[in-house]
């Protein structure tokens, strides 16, 4: 793995593991291929890491809610020059919770947001 793309070296992780107390916790992905991870800095502080789908990584010291808001208003939230703005409404999908259920798509409300770059 290229040292510039190795999250162990970039973020001071002792090993690359997923879902473990000292590893990366995958929490979300985007329709553009980014994957979001949480990593525990200590017992009370988490960092948000974003892999851009092409091996690049970015780190954000903020809550997931703040990151998501800033992503949705069109800020660079997956590294430099990654901004995209979708005016909405947001298309959502309720995932199946039991055998035999199917994903149920639905639309959120009109966002009433303007692009952060306006």
SETOR-377953 format. One record per residue (C-alpha): residue in three letters; x, y, z. Coordinates in steps of 0.02 Angstrom, whole numbers, padded with zeros to 5 digits, always signed. Example, Ala and Ser with C-alpha at 12.3 -4.5 7.8 and 13.67 -1.06 7.14 Angstrom:
ALA+00615-00225+00390 SER+00684-00053+00357 
This chain:
UNK+00000+00000+00000 UNK+00064+00173-00046 UNK+00121+00262+00114 UNK+00024+00418+00062 UNK-00137+00316+00058 UNK-00108+00206+00212 UNK-00229+00260+00350 UNK-00116+00178+00481 UNK+00023+00302+00441 UNK-00091+00449+00406 UNK-00191+00437+00567 UNK-00075+00348+00689 UNK-00166+00181+00695 UNK-00069+00031+00759 UNK-00157-00088+00640 UNK-00290-00083+00506 UNK-00444-00169+00573 UNK-00629-00138+00555 UNK-00762-00136+00691 UNK-00639-00165+00832 UNK-00613-00046+00980 UNK-00449+00019+00905 UNK-00499+00005+00722 UNK-00604+00094+00593 UNK-00793+00086+00613 UNK-00881+00103+00445 UNK-01038+00210+00471 UNK-01095+00271+00300 UNK-01058+00281+00116 UNK-01110+00403-00019 UNK-01177+00384-00194 UNK-01010+00452-00256 UNK-00908+00310-00178 UNK-00845+00394-00019 UNK-00845+00288+00139 UNK-00853+00365+00313 UNK-00770+00288+00463 UNK-00760+00330+00647 UNK-00601+00295+00744 UNK-00581+00313+00932 UNK-00446+00436+00982 UNK-00476+00399+01166 UNK-00624+00349+01275 UNK-00717+00513+01246 UNK-00661+00576+01075 UNK-00697+00506+00902 UNK-00626+00562+00735 UNK-00717+00552+00570 UNK-00614+00484+00425 UNK-00671+00488+00244 UNK-00601+00377+00107 UNK-00638+00458-00062 UNK-00665+00297-00160 UNK-00497+00313-00247 UNK-00380+00278-00100 UNK-00369+00457-00034 UNK-00410+00494+00147 UNK-00469+00649+00241 UNK-00493+00677+00427 UNK-00625+00786+00509 UNK-00632+00832+00693 UNK-00821+00858+00704 UNK-00978+00760+00735 UNK-01057+00656+00597 UNK-01208+00772+00601 UNK-01100+00924+00566 UNK-01004+00831+00430 UNK-01166+00775+00347 UNK-01241+00950+00352 UNK-01085+01025+00274 UNK-01079+00886+00142 UNK-01261+00918+00096 UNK-01238+01106+00074 UNK-01094+01076-00047 UNK-00932+01097+00052 UNK-00771+00998+00021 UNK-00803+00856+00144 UNK-00707+00712+00066 UNK-00542+00803+00039 UNK-00492+00949-00072 UNK-00602+00989-00223 UNK-00737+00861-00178 UNK-00886+00978-00160 UNK-01049+00933-00244 UNK-01220+01008-00215 UNK-01383+00918-00245 UNK-01532+01036-00222 UNK-01648+00893-00174 UNK-01763+00829-00121 UNK-01652+00693-00049 UNK-01697+00516-00105 UNK-01698+00396+00042 UNK-01726+00210+00062 UNK-01790+00117+00213 UNK-01691-00044+00224 UNK-01775-00211+00258 UNK-01786-00257+00442 UNK-01854-00434+00422 UNK-01846-00577+00298 UNK-01961-00549+00150 UNK-01964-00359+00163 UNK-01903-00254+00017 UNK-01814-00085+00022 UNK-01943+00054+00023 UNK-01889+00212-00069 UNK-01957+00382-00019 UNK-01914+00565-00042 UNK-01872+00686+00094 UNK-01946+00861+00102 UNK-01888+01001-00011 UNK-01723+01051+00066 UNK-01740+01238+00039 UNK-01550+01250+00041 UNK-01435+01348-00070 UNK-01259+01299-00120 UNK-01122+01354+00000 UNK-01021+01416-00150 UNK-01155+01541-00208 
